[in-house]
Every structure is written in C-alpha cells, then in structure tokens.
C-alpha cells in the first residue's frame, strides 16, 4: 500500500493530489471578508503572519483578520491582548 502511494507521488501524483485538494476546497463555503492567519502550525503568534494580521486588523475595517490557535494557552493570551481569535 505504501509503495503504491509513494509511486503515485513520484509519477506526477503530486499534481493530481493538489488538483483534487483544490477541487474539494472549492466546494467548501467561504465567508467574504474573513482572513485566517496562523504560524507554526497554529501553535504560536509570531513571524510575518502576526504583523500582516495586525496590519489588516488596524487598517482594513471591512476584513475580519482572525488568528487560528490550536493551543488553549495561546488562545487565552491572545484574547486578553484583544486579538481576534
């Protein structure tokens, strides 16, 4: 089974998987004006996404810039700081 998956990925399967992921993503309903941000697999509030999220939140009133946090401590800390989580 793993050999088949590996062979698929090496024989152009990556492109097929990307296309399928894109097609599935197109079926998921989206909300206009909602931008999601995250860093380090949604476990940290740092790096460029942090500053882009801050910039959008402060200067683009029609856009909801929301930080995605997997860690409960990070979530609570960001809520205390007033960051949209």
Buried (B, 14 or more C-beta within 10 A) or exposed (E): EEEEEEEEEEEEBEEEEEEEEEEEEEEEEEEEEEBEBBBEEBBBBEEEBBEEBBEBBEEEEEEBBBBBBEBEEBBEBBEEEEBEB
